[in-house]
Amino acid sequence: MEGEIQDYIKAWVQVTLSL
């Protein structure tokens, strides 16, 4: 599950940087 959480955080960071 930790891997999935990391993937979610990475996606969130990418979206935040896109803003």
C-alpha atoms as an extended CHARMM CRD file, in Angstrom:
* protein
*
        19  EXT
         1         1  MET       CA              0.0000000000        0.0000000000        0.0000000000  PROA      1               0.0000000000
         2         2  GLU       CA              2.8970000000        2.3310000000        0.6910000000  PROA      2               0.0000000000
         3         3  GLY       CA              3.8160000000        2.2160000000       -2.9990000000  PROA      3               0.0000000000
         4         4  GLU       CA              0.3210000000        3.3010000000       -3.9940000000  PROA      4               0.0000000000
         5         5  ILE       CA              0.4200000000        6.1880000000       -1.5260000000  PROA      5               0.0000000000
         6         6  GLN       CA              3.7700000000        7.3150000000       -2.9280000000  PROA      6               0.0000000000
         7         7  ASP       CA              2.3160000000        7.2460000000       -6.4470000000  PROA      7               0.0000000000
         8         8  TYR       CA             -0.6380000000        9.3600000000       -5.2790000000  PROA      8               0.0000000000
         9         9  ILE       CA              1.6800000000       11.8830000000       -3.6250000000  PROA      9               0.0000000000
        10        10  LYS       CA              3.8230000000       12.1060000000       -6.7670000000  PROA      10              0.0000000000
        11        11  ALA       CA              0.7300000000       12.7810000000       -8.8940000000  PROA      11              0.0000000000
        12        12  TRP       CA             -0.4490000000       15.4350000000       -6.4000000000  PROA      12              0.0000000000
        13        13  VAL       CA              2.9490000000       17.1250000000       -6.4750000000  PROA      13              0.0000000000
        14        14  GLN       CA              2.9310000000       17.1790000000      -10.2720000000  PROA      14              0.0000000000
        15        15  VAL       CA             -0.5250000000       18.8020000000      -10.2800000000  PROA      15              0.0000000000
        16        16  THR       CA              0.5440000000       21.3410000000       -7.6570000000  PROA      16              0.0000000000
        17        17  LEU       CA              3.6540000000       22.2450000000       -9.6610000000  PROA      17              0.0000000000
        18        18  SER       CA              1.4850000000       22.5690000000      -12.7850000000  PROA      18              0.0000000000
        19        19  LEU       CA             -0.5420000000       25.2720000000      -11.0580000000  PROA      19              0.0000000000
